């Protein structure tokens, strides 16, 4: 296959998938936008966040350059214009990432068809499909990491300036999402072990490694140092405090166990399957799931993933040790930190290792004669999972999949006062999820009110959900604003489609929710389809009850 044809097939395939895929998750796109707007207004925000150092500033720059243009073309507000710019950045960087990977694979000698298959497979991972639509920094950071790998392969043949450029691009990747730093050993392994036609020699390889490390260190220290100084950081403790501020508040338990499904979750769409697994594991009394159905759905995906991974490691161990070294150097530190420091379940968690994993797959597929069965297993996996991900997330062309959400939003917009807060069960509620996954769709936008998840799943704040509700409600009333909550919070039992899992977190049970909200008196009701909302009466009795809850220490059960 000619090089131009390969790039064209990659582009066309990506565009088709991009248009057909119905994204379910946008990460923290609108939180980044909110920080940008608060920073512009002079209010406190996480504009210079350690974990995503340059992402919000990049969005702010885009808003300055294109905000008025987007307002004229699309009628965007400042919020919509900032979101649009960040989303467009991810779209462009998706193409850059795929082209950079194709360049790498062809340069290291991967055969044309396996190289194209590996790139198309990477574009079909559920995390790539989702975040290519988002205004989150994960795909842009991935593009910079892939560019780093491309520059490293060129540096092995053309010298130090490409190693210097690779150090710069990798530093920028880390500045968009700091966990990319955990894969830093992979480009070093590439420089140290990857064979090339004109062997540069051990001393030359060492110099390339030093140029890469020196550039990476200087750029990183300068960037973080300048920002830290601008924030007024003057001590080690102050720097540590800045780092800790970037914590997203996740507090998952059993992280080693969760890693079993967390790693393949970056590749497979395991959303509904994970709910079924949890309901079976925790013997959910409200929505019973039987083991055969779990094995039939989730078991097949996990089995295929780990079979393909073992096949990949086996082939590389037998046939291409340098590719295995690169894969392990990038993957092992990231996996270790995810299990013991971060949390391993987020779909984007293992995206930083994608360039090195799919480099391994592309090179492994060349050894079909020597390792027929494991290579065939890897090939079937690479073909199947993108197709299944796309099939499970196709944009529906019939019916109105967002109809219920649109009706709920419209009913509240027609009734609730501007500035009201609306409590729903969890982030799995469509009122919370869909507007964040589609921030540029006006029919489900939330212009008049703010939706809050009552129970923050896998969060450090889950033990304080009552105190949080009470303090927010009193603050709202003090400002003359309303507090509403979903009718679902009064249900005796959660319906299956609400995706509640009883026992997933020992700190809360479903029964606590209706017991809590039934004690509040309400004075207004909205009915819409099979749901509704109640306004909490701003009465003296309710205020006294909320003050009592707000001042009651949370009881941690786990």
C-alpha positions in Angstrom: 0.0 0.0 0.0 1.4 3.4 -1.0 2.0 5.9 1.8 -0.4 8.5 0.6 -3.2 5.8 0.3 -2.6 4.7 3.8 -2.9 8.3 5.2 -6.1 8.8 3.1 -7.6 5.5 4.3 -6.8 6.5 7.9 -8.4 10.0 7.5 -11.5 8.7 5.8 -12.0 5.9 8.3 -11.6 8.3 11.2 -14.1 10.8 9.8 -16.7 8.1 9.3 -16.3 6.8 12.8 -16.3 10.4 14.2 -19.6 11.1 12.5 -21.2 7.8 13.4 -20.1 7.7 17.0 -22.4 9.0 19.7 -20.2 10.1 22.5 -21.2 9.3 26.1 -18.6 11.1 28.1 -16.8 14.4 27.6 -14.5 14.4 30.6 -14.4 17.7 32.4 -14.8 19.9 29.3 -17.3 22.3 30.8 -15.3 22.5 34.1 -12.3 23.7 32.0 -14.6 26.2 30.3 -15.9 27.4 33.6 -12.4 27.9 35.0 -11.5 29.9 31.9 -14.5 32.2 32.2 -14.0 32.7 36.0 -10.3 33.5 35.4 -11.3 36.2 32.8 -13.7 37.6 35.4 -11.0 37.8 38.0 -12.6 35.2 40.2 -10.9 32.2 41.8 -10.4 29.3 39.5 -8.1 26.3 38.7 -6.8 28.1 35.6 -3.2 27.1 36.3 -3.9 23.5 37.3 -0.8 21.4 37.9 -2.3 18.3 36.2 -3.3 20.2 33.0 -0.9 23.1 33.1 -1.5 24.6 29.7 -5.0 23.3 28.8 -7.1 26.1 30.2 -4.6 28.8 29.0 -4.9 27.2 25.5 -8.7 27.5 25.7 -8.4 31.1 26.9 -6.2 31.9 23.9 -8.7 30.3 21.5 -11.5 32.2 23.1 -9.6 35.5 22.5 -8.8 34.6 18.9 -12.0 33.0 17.8 -14.7 34.0 20.3 -16.2 36.9 18.2 -15.9 34.8 15.1 -17.8 31.9 16.6 -20.4 34.3 18.0 -21.0 35.6 14.5 -21.0 32.3 12.8 -22.7 30.1 15.3 -24.3 32.5 17.7 -22.1 31.2 20.5 -21.9 32.6 24.0 -18.5 32.9 25.5 -19.0 29.5 27.2 -20.0 27.8 24.0 -17.2 29.4 22.0 -14.6 28.2 24.5 -16.0 24.7 24.5 -16.2 24.7 20.7 -12.5 25.7 20.4 -11.4 23.0 22.9 -13.5 20.4 21.1 -12.1 21.4 17.7 -8.6 21.1 19.2 -9.2 17.5 20.1 -10.6 16.8 16.6 -7.5 18.2 14.9 -5.2 16.4 17.3 -7.0 13.1 16.7 -5.9 13.3 13.1 -2.4 14.4 14.1 -2.1 11.4 16.5 -3.2 8.9 13.9 -0.9 10.3 11.2 2.1 10.4 13.6 1.5 6.8 14.5 1.3 5.8 10.9 4.5 7.6 10.2 6.2 5.8 13.2 5.0 2.4 12.1 6.1 2.8 8.5 9.5 4.2 9.6 10.3 1.3 12.0 9.6 -1.2 9.2 6.1 -2.4 10.1 4.5 -4.0 7.1 1.9 -1.7 5.4 -1.3 -3.6 6.2 -0.4 -4.4 9.9 0.6 -0.7 10.3 -2.7 0.5 9.0 -4.6 -2.0 11.0 -2.9 -1.0 14.2 -3.6 2.7 13.6 -7.2 2.1 12.8 -7.5 -0.1 15.9 -6.1 2.7 18.0 -8.7 5.1 16.5 -11.4 2.6 17.4 -10.6 2.4 21.1 -13.5 3.6 23.2 -11.4 6.3 24.9 -10.1 7.6 21.6 -13.6 7.7 20.1 -15.0 9.5 23.1 -12.2 12.0 23.7 -11.8 12.9 20.0 -15.2 14.5 20.5 -14.4 16.2 23.8 -12.7 19.4 24.9 -10.5 17.5 27.3 -6.7 17.4 26.9 -6.3 13.6 26.6 -6.2 13.3 22.8 -4.0 16.4 22.3 -1.5 15.0 24.8 -1.7 11.6 23.0 -0.9 13.4 19.7 2.2 15.0 21.3 3.3 11.7 22.7 2.9 10.1 19.2 4.9 13.0 17.7 7.6 12.3 20.4 7.8 8.7 19.2 8.1 9.9 15.6 10.9 12.3 16.4 12.7 9.6 18.4 12.7 7.2 15.4 14.1 10.0 13.2 16.7 10.9 15.9 18.1 7.4 15.8 19.2 8.1 12.2 19.6 11.9 11.9 20.9 13.0 15.2 20.6 15.2 18.3 18.3 18.0 17.1 15.4 15.5 16.6 16.1 14.2 20.2 15.9 17.8 21.4 12.6 18.3 19.5 11.3 15.0 21.0 12.1 16.3 24.5 10.1 19.4 23.8 7.0 17.6 22.5 7.1 15.1 25.4 7.3 18.0 27.9 4.3 19.6 26.2 2.4 16.3 26.5 3.1 16.2 30.2 2.0 19.8 30.5 -1.4 18.9 29.0 -1.8 15.9 31.3 0.9 15.1 33.8 0.4 11.3 34.0 2.1 11.2 30.6 5.4 11.6 32.5 4.9 8.1 33.8 5.5 6.7 30.3 8.8 8.7 29.9 10.9 5.5 30.1 9.4 4.3 26.8 11.0 6.9 24.5 14.2 6.3 26.4 13.9 2.6 25.8 13.3 3.4 22.1 16.5 5.4 22.0 18.5 2.8 23.8 17.3 -0.5 22.2 15.5 0.1 18.9 17.5 -1.3 16.0 18.1 0.8 12.9 19.8 0.1 9.6 22.7 2.5 10.4 23.5 1.6 14.0 24.5 4.8 15.8 26.6 3.0 18.4 26.3 2.9 22.1 28.0 6.3 22.7 25.8 8.0 20.1 22.7 6.4 21.7 23.7 7.7 25.1 24.2 11.2 23.7 20.7 11.1 22.2 19.3 10.0 25.5 21.1 12.9 27.3 19.8 15.4 24.8 16.3 14.1 25.2 16.4 14.1 29.0 18.2 17.5 29.2 15.6 19.2 26.9 12.7 17.5 28.7 14.0 18.6 32.1 14.8 22.2 31.2 11.5 22.8 29.4 9.5 21.1 32.2 11.3 22.9 35.1 11.0 26.3 33.4 7.3 25.9 32.6 6.3 24.6 36.0 8.7 26.9 37.7 7.4 30.1 36.0 3.8 29.2 36.6 4.5 28.2 40.3 6.3 31.6 40.8 3.4 33.4 39.2 1.1 31.7 41.7 3.2 32.8 44.6 4.7 29.4 45.4 7.9 30.0 47.4 8.5 26.7 49.2 8.4 23.0 48.8 5.3 22.7 50.9 3.7 25.4 48.7 4.5 23.4 45.6 3.2 20.2 47.2 0.0 22.0 48.0 -0.4 23.2 44.4 0.1 19.6 43.2 -2.5 18.3 45.7 -5.0 20.9 44.5 -5.1 19.1 41.2 -6.6 16.0 42.9 -10.0 15.3 41.3 -11.3 13.9 44.6 -11.6 10.3 43.4 -11.6 7.8 46.2 -12.0 4.3 44.8 -11.4 1.3 46.9 -10.2 -2.2 45.8 -8.0 -0.5 43.1 -6.0 -3.6 42.3 -9.2 -5.6 41.7 -10.6 -2.7 39.7 -7.5 -2.6 37.5 -8.6 -6.0 36.0 -11.4 -4.3 34.2 -9.9 -0.7 34.3 -7.1 -1.6 31.9 -9.4 -3.0 29.1 -11.9 -0.2 29.8 -9.6 2.1 27.9 -10.1 -0.1 24.8 -13.6 -1.7 25.2 -16.9 0.0 25.9 -17.6 -1.7 29.2 -20.1 0.8 30.7 -23.2 -1.4 30.8 -21.2 -4.5 31.3 -19.5 -3.1 34.4 -22.8 -2.2 35.9 -23.9 -5.9 35.5 -20.7 -7.2 37.0 -21.0 -4.9 40.0 -24.6 -5.9 40.6 -23.6 -9.5 40.5 -20.5 -9.1 42.7 -22.3 -7.0 45.4 -25.5 -9.1 45.2 -27.6 -6.0 44.4 -31.1 -6.7 45.9 -32.8 -4.2 43.6 -31.5 -5.3 40.2 -30.5 -8.9 40.3 -28.0 -10.2 37.7 -27.1 -13.8 37.1 -23.5 -15.0 36.5 -24.1 -16.5 33.0 -25.2 -13.1 31.6 -22.1 -11.5 33.1 -19.9 -14.1 31.5 -21.6 -13.9 28.2 -21.0 -10.1 27.9 -18.2 -8.8 30.0 -16.4 -12.1 30.3 -16.0 -12.4 26.5 -14.6 -8.9 26.2 -12.1 -9.4 29.1 -11.1 -12.8 27.8 -10.4 -11.4 24.3 -8.5 -8.4 25.7 -6.2 -10.4 28.0 -5.7 -13.2 25.4 -4.6 -10.6 22.8 -2.3 -8.9 25.4 -0.7 -12.2 26.3 -0.3 -13.1 22.6 1.3 -9.7 22.0 3.8 -10.2 24.9 4.6 -13.7 23.8 5.3 -12.8 20.2 7.4 -9.8 21.1 9.3 -11.8 23.7 10.1 -14.5 21.1 10.6 -12.3 18.1 11.2 -8.6 18.9 12.6 -7.8 22.4 13.1 -4.1 21.7 9.4 -3.6 21.1 8.6 -5.4 24.3 11.1 -3.3 26.3 9.4 -0.1 24.9 5.9 -1.5 25.8 6.9 -2.5 29.3 8.8 0.8 29.9 5.7 2.8 29.1 3.1 0.5 30.6 4.4 -0.8 33.9 5.0 2.5 35.7 1.6 3.8 34.6 -0.1 0.6 35.7 1.7 0.7 39.1 0.8 4.3 39.8 -2.8 3.8 38.7 -3.3 1.0 41.1 -1.5 2.5 44.1 -1.6 6.3 43.7 -4.3 7.3 41.3 -7.3 5.1 40.3 -7.4 2.6 37.5 -11.0 2.8 36.3 -11.1 6.0 34.4 -11.4 5.3 30.6 -8.6 7.8 29.8 -6.2 6.4 32.4 -4.2 4.2 30.1 -4.3 6.3 27.0 -0.7 7.5 27.5 0.6 4.0 26.7 -1.4 3.7 23.4 1.5 4.7 21.1 3.7 1.9 22.6 1.0 -0.8 22.7 0.0 -0.3 19.1 3.6 -0.1 18.0 4.0 -3.5 19.6 0.9 -4.8 17.8 2.0 -3.5 14.4 5.4 -5.2 14.7 4.0 -8.4 16.1 1.7 -8.9 13.2 4.7 -9.4 10.9 5.6 -12.7 12.6 2.5 -14.7 11.5 4.7 -17.4 9.9 6.7 -17.9 13.1 3.8 -17.4 15.6 0.7 -18.2 13.7 -1.8 -18.8 16.5 -0.9 -15.8 18.8 -0.6 -13.5 15.8 -4.1 -14.5 14.6 -5.5 -14.0 18.1 -4.0 -10.5 18.1 -5.3 -9.8 14.6 -8.9 -10.9 15.4 -8.8 -8.7 18.5 -7.6 -5.6 16.6 -10.4 -6.1 14.0 -13.3 -6.9 16.4 -13.1 -4.3 19.2 -13.3 -1.1 17.1 -16.3 -2.6 15.2 -18.1 -3.5 18.4 -17.4 -0.2 20.0 -18.8 1.6 17.0 -21.8 -0.7 16.8 -22.7 -0.1 20.4 -22.4 3.6 20.1 -23.9 4.5 16.8 -25.7 7.7 16.4 -29.4 6.7 16.3 -31.0 7.9 13.1 -34.6 7.0 14.1 -36.6 8.1 17.1 -35.5 10.8 19.6 -32.9 9.4 22.0 -32.6 12.7 23.8 -36.3 13.4 23.9 -36.8 12.6 27.6 -33.8 14.8 28.6 -35.0 17.6 26.4 -38.5 17.5 28.0 -37.0 17.5 31.5 -34.8 20.4 30.7 -37.6 22.4 29.0 -40.0 21.8 31.9 -37.4 23.1 34.4 -36.5 26.1 32.2 -40.2 27.0 32.1 -40.7 26.7 35.8 -37.6 27.0 37.9 -36.1 30.4 38.6 -32.8 31.4 37.0 -29.9 30.2 39.2 -31.8 27.3 40.7 -29.9 24.1 41.5 -31.4 20.7 40.6 -30.4 17.6 42.4 -30.4 14.3 40.6 -29.3 10.9 41.8 -25.8 10.4 40.3 -23.8 11.5 37.3 -25.4 8.6 35.4 -28.7 10.5 35.3 -29.2 11.8 31.7 -30.0 15.3 33.0 -26.5 15.4 34.4 -24.7 13.3 31.7 -26.1 14.3 28.3 -25.8 18.1 28.4 -22.1 17.6 29.4 -21.6 15.1 26.6 -23.2 17.5 24.1 -22.4 21.0 25.3 -23.1 22.6 21.9 -26.6 21.2 21.5 -29.0 24.0 22.5 -32.0 21.8 23.0 -30.5 20.1 26.1 -28.4 23.0 27.3 -28.9 24.1 30.9 -29.1 27.9 30.6 -31.2 28.7 33.7 -30.1 26.2 36.3 -27.3 23.9 37.6 -27.6 20.2 37.9 -25.8 18.5 40.8 -25.3 14.8 41.5 -26.5 14.0 45.0 -24.2 11.1 45.3 -20.7 11.6 43.9 -19.7 8.1 42.8 -16.2 7.0 43.8 -15.5 10.4 45.4 -13.9 11.4 48.7 -17.0 13.5 49.3 -19.5 10.6 49.3 -19.6 10.4 53.1 -20.6 14.1 53.2 -23.5 14.0 50.7 -26.1 15.1 53.3 -23.9 17.9 54.6 -23.1 19.0 51.1 -26.8 19.1 50.1 -27.7 21.0 53.3 -24.9 23.6 52.9 -25.7 24.2 49.2 -29.4 24.6 49.9 -28.9 27.1 52.7 -26.5 29.1 50.5 -29.1 29.1 47.7 -31.8 30.4 50.0 -29.6 33.1 51.4 -29.1 34.3 47.8 -32.9 34.1 47.1 -32.6 31.1 44.8 -34.4 27.8 44.5 -33.5 24.2 45.3 -35.2 21.3 43.4 -34.6 17.6 43.5 -35.6 14.7 41.2 -38.6 12.5 42.0 -36.3 9.6 41.5 -34.7 10.4 44.9 -38.0 9.4 46.6 -38.3 6.0 45.0 -38.3 2.9 47.2 -36.0 1.1 44.8 -33.8 2.3 41.9 -34.8 1.2 38.4 -32.3 -0.7 36.4 -31.7 2.1 33.8 -30.6 4.5 36.6 -27.4 2.5 36.9 -27.4 2.5 40.7 -25.4 -0.4 42.2 -26.2 -1.2 45.8 -23.1 -2.1 47.7 -20.6 -0.6 45.3 -19.7 1.9 48.0 -20.2 0.8 51.6 -20.6 4.4 52.7 -24.1 4.7 51.3 -27.3 2.6 50.6 -30.2 3.5 48.4 -32.6 3.5 51.3 -30.8 6.6 52.8 -31.8 8.7 49.8 -35.7 8.5 50.1 -35.4 8.6 53.9 -33.5 11.8 53.7 -35.6 13.6 51.1 -39.0 12.6 52.5 -38.2 14.6 55.6 -38.2 17.8 53.6 -41.4 19.6 52.8 -42.0 20.7 49.2 -44.2 23.4 47.7 -44.1 23.0 44.0 -44.0 20.1 41.6 -43.1 19.5 38.0 -44.3 16.3 36.2 -42.6 15.2 33.0 -43.0 11.8 31.3 -42.2 9.2 34.0 -40.2 11.6 36.1 -40.7 14.9 38.0 -39.1 17.4 40.3 -40.0 18.9 43.6 -39.0 22.3 44.9 -37.7 22.3 48.5 -39.8 24.8 50.5 -37.6 27.6 51.9 -39.3 27.3 55.3 -38.0 27.8 58.8 -38.6 24.1 59.5 -36.7 23.0 56.5 -33.9 25.4 57.3 -33.6 24.1 60.9 -33.5 20.5 59.6 -30.8 21.4 57.1 -28.7 23.2 59.7 -28.9 20.1 61.9 -27.7 17.9 59.0 -25.0 20.3 58.0 -23.5 20.3 61.6 -23.7 16.5 62.0 -20.3 14.8 61.4 -20.4 12.3 58.6 -20.3 8.6 59.6 -17.8 6.7 57.4 -18.8 3.0 57.1 -16.2 1.6 54.8 
